[in-house]
Amino acid sequence: MEWTAWFDAPEYEFARQVLQRGVATIYFVAFLSSLNQFPALLGERGLLPVPAFLARSSRLRRPTLFSWRYSDRLLRAVCWGGMAIAAAIVLGLPQLGPPWVPMLAFLALWLLYMSIVNVGQTFYGFGWEMLLLEAGFIVAFLGSNQTPPPRTILILLAWLVFRLEFGAGMIKIRGGREWRDLTALYYHHETQPMPGPLSRQAHLLPKAWHRMEVLGNHFAQLVVPFFLFAPQPLASVAAGIIIVTQLWLVASGNFAWLNWMAILLAFAAVSDPVAHALVPAIPLDWRPAAGTATETAAAGAAGAAGSQAPAAWLVVVLVATVLLVVLSYRPVENLFSHYQLMNAAFNRWQLGNTYGAFGTVTKQRIEIAVEGTLAAEPDDAADWREYGFRGKPGEVRRIPRQWAPYHLRLDWLMWFLPLRTVHEQWFYAFLAKLLEADRPTLRLLRHDPFDGARPRWVRASSYLYRFATRKEFRATGQRWLRMVLDESIPPLSLPPDG
C-alpha cells in the first residue's frame, strides 16, 4: 500500500484551511443575501413567485427541497440553517472531528443552496451560483484536521480554477474585437454592471494603462492557469498572479463573489513552504492528524506504510475524484469548441460546469431610471421623483459603494434591461409593487421618494451615463454625467379598484 502515500498532501494544510473556511464564508454571504432578498423577489408574493413557477414546472428536473412545497417560512429556515452550518465551518468546528463531519457539512450547504438556486429563475441565473455549488461539493472532500489534505481533491480544485480562468480567457479571444485590439478597458470600468468606489478612478487612467490591463488579463487567463499544475514553487507563483489580478478586479468593481471565489480556489496551488516564506507567521510544519493514540494507530494500520488517511475515507475520496474526472469531459470539449458556451451546467447537480464572462464589452452605459408621481395627470408638469437603488448608478453625485461579495440581485438585473428589453415580466411586476408601495419591495431600494405612500403613476426612462472627467467633476461635483434618451415604459397606474 506504499503507493497510496501519494494521495496525502500534508504540505498543503494552509491551503485546506483557507479553502474550507473561505468557501464556507462565501456560502454564509450567499445565504444571507437570499434571506434578505429572496422573499421579495421570488417569495409567495414576490416578483416571480416560486409557487407559480413550481406549478408551471410540474416536472422540475433539477433537485430542490421546494419541489414538494414552498413557503417563505421554509425558505428562511433553509437560509438560517445554511448560515449556521457555514459559520460552524468558518470557526473550524466540524474540522475537529473525523473527515466525515466536514464532508457532511459541506454537502448540506451544497444541497441547501442548490435548492434555492434551482427555483431562483432569472434572479439566480449567474455563473457564480454554479461556481459556488461546484466548489462546495469538491471542498467537501478535503477532509478534517485528523487526515492529510487529499492530493487529488487539491488537483481538482486547481482544475476548477483553470476552467474558470482559461474559459473566461477563451470567451474573450473568441468574443468582441475590443479584446483582440486591446481597447476593451477603454469602456469596461465605466459600463460594467455595478461600478465600485474606485471604478471612476480606474476608468480615468491613461489608455496605455488600459491596454496593459488587457494584455495582463490575457496572460493571467490564457497562460498562467497551465502553471497551476507545475511543480512548486511555480504553481504557487501562478496562483499568486491569479490572486493579484483578481484583487484588482475586486478593487475596481462589484462582481458578487466571483472574484473572491477565484482568489480562494487559487490557494489550492499554494504550498505551506511558499506561504511560510511569504508570511512567516504561517506555520511551516503543521502538526499531523490530531487524534488520540488509538485513532492514530488505527489510521496507521489502515494505511500501512502508505496513506495516513483511513482506508474507508480514501475510498470515498477516490470515488469522488473519479466522478468529477468523468464529469470533466463536457467542459473540456466546450473549452475547445468554436461555439463555446459561457456559464453552462451539463447535469442537474451542477458539477463539471463551464465558466466565462464578458466575451464582449458594452461601449455605452444606458441606465433605466424608475420614477413616480402623486399627480393626477402624468404629464411633464407632474412632479416626477426617482427611486434610488442600492448599487445601481442613479444619483449623479453619489460615490458607488463596494458591495461584493454580497449580491444585489435586483440591481444586477436592472443593468441587463437596456441590453435585452425592458418588457420583462419581473420588471412589470416590480413597477406594480411600487404602485402598491409594497414594503418588502421598497426595502430592496436605497431610497423611496414617497416615504411609504402610494404613487399615482410610475414610469421607466432611459438615460445615457458616463463618468465625469476630472475637470468636469471639479466644475460640477458630479461623478456621473447623464443625458435623457427616451421614455422606455410610459406612465402606468393601478386599476381604479387597485
N, C-alpha and C positions, 0 to 999 in steps of 0.2 A: 504493500500500500504506500510505498515511499512516493510514488508519482502524485499522490493526492496532495502532497505538501505544496505543489504549485498553486493550488486553489486558495491558499492563505496569503493575504497581503497585509501583514502586520505593520508594514511601513506606510500604510495609508489610514492610520487611525484618526489623524486630524481631519482628513478628507471625510471620513464617515461621520464624525461629529458635526461638521459643517453641513453636510448633505441632509442628515436626519433632522437636525434642529432647524436648518434653514428652510427646507421644503415644508416642514410642519408649520413654520411661521407663515409661509405663503398660504397654506390651507386655512390657517386661522383668519387671515385677512380676507380670503375668498368667502368663507362662511359669514364673516362679519358683514361684508358687502351685500351678501344675499339676505341676511337678516334685516338690514336696513332698507333694502330696495325691492326685493322680490315681491312682497305683498302688494305694493302699489303698482308695480309693473305687470305682474303676472298672477297675482293672487285671485281670490274669489271675486273681487270687484276691481281687478286690475285692468290695464290697457289691453292685454291679451290673456284673458283668464285661462288658467290651466284646466279647470273643469270642462270648459268648452273645447279646448284643444284635445283633451283625452276623449271626449265624446265623439269628436270627428275622427280620431285615430284609434278606432276600436281595437286594432291590432298593432299597437305600438311595438316596433321591433327592438327598440333599444331599452335596456333594463332600467327600471326606476321603481323606487318604493311607492311612488304615487300612482302606479298603474292600477292599483286596487281602489284607491281613494285619495283625493287631495283635499286638504283644508289648510288654511293659513296657520292654524294652531299646530298641525303636524309639521308644516314647513319650518316654523320657528323651533320646534323640538329638534328637528334634524340639524338646524344651524347651531343651536346651543350644544347639542351633543358633539358635533364636529369640532366646535371651538374648544370644548373641554378635552377631547382626545388630543387635539393639536397642542394645546397648552401643556398637557402632561408630557408629550414628547419633547417640546422645547425645554422643559425643565429636566429632561433626561430620566424620567421615572420608569417608563417601560424598558429602557435600555439596561436597567439594573438587573432585570430578570433574564430568563433564558431567551434565545433568539426568537422563539415563537411569539413572545409578547409584543415586541415592536412590530413584528410582521403582521400580527392580527390588528394592531392599532392602525398601521398604515393602510391595510386592506379595508378597514372600516371607513377611514377617511375617503379612500378611493370610491367605495360603493355609495357612501352618503352624498358625496359631491357629484358623482355621476348621476344620481337620482335627480339632483337639481338641474344639471346641465341638460339632461335628456328631455326635460319638459320646458326648458328655458326659451325655446324658439329663437327668434331673431336677437333677443337681448343677451343670449348666451352663445351666439354664433361667432365667437372669436377664437383664433388659433391658440391663445394662451390657456383656454379652458382645457383643450385636449392635451396640451403640453403638461399642465399640472396633473391631470389624471394619469398620463403615461409615466411621468416622473414619480408620482406617488406609488404606483404599482411596482416599479423597479426598485425604488429605495426600500420598499417593504422587505426585501431580501438581503439587506446589508447586515442583518444580524444584530447582536447586542454586545455589551461590554464583555460578555463571557466567551465570545468567539472572535477570531480574527476577521477583518473585513474580507468578504469573498472576492477574489480577483475577477471572476467572470462578470459579476454584477458591476464592478467598477468599470470594466471594459464596455459593458452595455450602456452605462451612463455616459461614457465618453462618446459612444456611438450615437446616443441621443443628441449630444451637443453637436456632433458632426452633422447630423441630419438637419438640425435647427440652423446652423451657420451656413453650411455648404448649400443647403436647399434655398436659403434666402439669397445667397450669392448668385446661384444659377438663375433664380427668378429674375434678378436684376439684369443679368447679362442678356437674358432672352427677352427682357421686357422693353421699357421705353428707351429711346435713343439717348436720353439725358444721362443714363448710367454709363453708356459707352463713350460719350463725348465729355464726360466728367463735369457736366453742368447741373446734375440733379440737386445738389445742395445750394444752388443759387435760389431755390424755391422751397425746399423741404422744411426748413426750420420755421418758415412763415406759414406754410399751408398744411402742416401736419395736423392730425385730428385734434389734439389738445395741447397747445403750447404750454411750456412751463415758465417759471420766473426768469430763466436765463435764455429763453428761446430768441427773444428780440436781439440780445447782445450777440448770440451765435449767428443770427441772420445777417447782422451788420458787419461781420468780419470780412476781410478782403476776399475777392473772388479767387485769388490764388490759393488762399487757405481752404476755400470750399473745394477746389479741385484736388488739393492734397487730402482732404477728408474722404472724397470719393475713392481715390487711389488707396488710401489706408483701409477703407471699408472693403474694397475688393481683395486686398491682401489678407485681411483678417478673416474673410468669409470663404475665400476660394483657395487659399494656400495654407494658412495656419492650421485649419482643422485636421489636416492629414498628420501633423506632427503630434497630435494628442495621443497617437499610438506609438510614438517613437520612444526609445529608451530615455531614462532620466539623465540629465535634467532637462532635455529637450521638451519632453511632454509638459513639464511644469512651466517652461518658458512659453509654450504655445497657449497653455491655459491662462497665463498671466497676460498675454496680449489680448486674448478674448475678454478677460475681466476688465482691462483698462478701456478697451473700445466700448464695452457695454456701459461702463461707468460714465463715459462721455454722453452716451445716449440717455442715461438716467438724468444727467445734469441738464440736458438740452430739450427734454420733452417729457410727456406723460404717457407711457405705454403700459399702464396697469402693471402686472407682474412679469411681463415678457422679458425685460432686460434683467430683472432680479433673478429670474429662473435661470437664464443663461449664465449669469455670474455664479450662482450656487452650483449648477451642474458642472461647470468648468473645474471646480475643485476636485472632481473625481480623478483628474490627472495630476494633482499636486501631491507630491510625496512628503512625508514627515521631514526628511533631511533638508529639502529645499525650503519648506515652511519654516523650519527652525533657523536656517541660515538667514532668512529674511527678517524673521521676528523671533529673537532668541527666547522670548517668554513662552513660545510654543514648545512643549517637551519634545526632545529628540527621540527618546525611548519611552514609549507608553508601556505601562505595566501590562503583562499578558492577562488572559482571561481571569477575572476577579471572582472566582467561585471558591467553594470550600475544597478542602483536600480531597474529599470523596468525589466531588464533581470533576476536579482536575484529573484525578486518576481515571475516572470513567471516560473523560474525553480522550485521555492519552491511550487508553485501551482501545477505544473505538477507532482512533486514527493510527494507532501503532506508531511507526516512525514517519507517518505521513501527516495529513491534515490534523490540526488540533481541534477542529470542529467535530461535534458528534456525527456519527455516520448518518443518522436519520436527517439531520439538518443539511448535511452535504448533499444528500439525495434530493431534498426539496429545492435547494439552490440550483442543482443541475437540471432538474425538470423545468424550473422557471427559465433558466438560461436557454435550454433547447426551444421552449415555446417562443421566447422573444426572438431568437435567431430565425426560426421558421417564419414568424410574422414580419421579419425584416425584408422578405423577398419583394413585396409590393412597393415599399418605399424606395428600395434600390432601383427597381425598374422605373419608378416615377422620376427619380433624380436624373436619369439619363434619357428621358423621353422628350421629344420635341414638343409634346403637349403636356408639359409638367403641370401637375395640379398644385395648388397652394393651400395649405392648411386643410388637408383632407384626411378623413379616417376611413380605413379599409375594412373595419369589422365593428360589430356592435359594442365591443368592450373598449373601443378607443385606445388600442395598443398597436404599436408599429405604425404611427401616423407619419404624414409628410407635412413639412412646415415651410414657411416662406412669407415674406411681406414686402409691400411697396415695390412691386415689379415696375410700376410707373409712378411718377410723381406729379401731383396736381400743380399746375402752374399758377393758378389764381385761387384765392380763398373767398368762397361765397358762403355767407352765413345766413341762416334762416332766423329772423327775429320774430318772436311771438308777442303781439300787443293786444291790449284790451281797452275797452272804454265803457263808461257808465252812461254815455249819451244815448238818447232815444233814437237818434239817427246816426248811422255810421259813416258820415261824410268827412271831408277833410277838415271841417270846422270842429269836429269832435276832439276831445282831449284823449289822445291815444297814449297809453302808458305801456312801457316794455317790461316784460317779465325778465328777471335776472337768473341765469343758470350758474351753477357752482363752478364748473370748469370751462364751459364753452365760452369763447370770446363774445362779449356783449358791450359792456360799458367801456368806452374808448380810453379812459384814464386808468383803468384798473390793471394792476400787475397780475398776470396769470399765476395761479397757485400751483404748488407741487402737490399732486395727489397720489401718484404712483408710490407703492404698488396697489393702493386702493383703486377700485374700478368704478367710475361714474358711468353707468350703462346708458342712461338717458342722454347724457351729454355726447357720448360717443356716437350714438345713433343719429343725433341731430347733425353731426358732421357729414353723415352719409346721404342725408336728404337731397341736397342740391346735386350730388353726384349721380343719384338714381332718379328719384321722383319724390316730390312732397306728398303725393297722393298715396301714402302708406296707411294701412288700416290702423296701426298703432298710433300714428300721428293725429288722425281724426279723432280717435278715442281720447288722446291727450287733450286736444282742444275742447272736447266735450266735458272732460273733467275740470278744466279751468273754468268753463262756464258754470259748472256746478259748485265751484270753489271747494272741490274735494280736498279735504285736509291731508290724507296720505300723499296725494299727488303734489300738493303745494309744498310738502316737506322735502320733496326731491329738489326743490329750487332754492336758490340763494335769496331771492327777493320776490315777494308778491306785492305789486304796486297797489293792491286794493285791500291789503291788511285783512284778508279773510272774507271780504264781501264778494258777492257775485257780480262780475261784469255783465253788461247787457250784450256786448258783442266782443268777439275775438277775431283776429286775422293773423296771417303769416306774410311777412315781407322779406325779400331777399336783398342783401347788401354785399357789396364788394369791399373786402377788408384788406388792408396791407399794413405792415409795420411802419411807423413813423421813422424817418431818418433822425439822426442826432440833431440836426438843425431844426427840423420840424417839431421835434419834442421840446426843444428849448423855447420855441416860439409859441407853442400851443399847450404844452403839458400833456399832450395826448400820446399814448403809446401805440394806439391804432388810429388809422385814418380810414373812414368808411364812406361809401357812396351808395345811395339807394339805387337799386336796379328795377325791381318791379314788385307788384303785389302777387305773391305766389298763391295764396288762398284768400279769396275775398271775404269780407266780414261774415261771420256765422253767429247765429244765436240759437238758444234753445226754443223748442216749440212753445206756444203760449201756455200750455199746461205744464211746462217743464219747470 
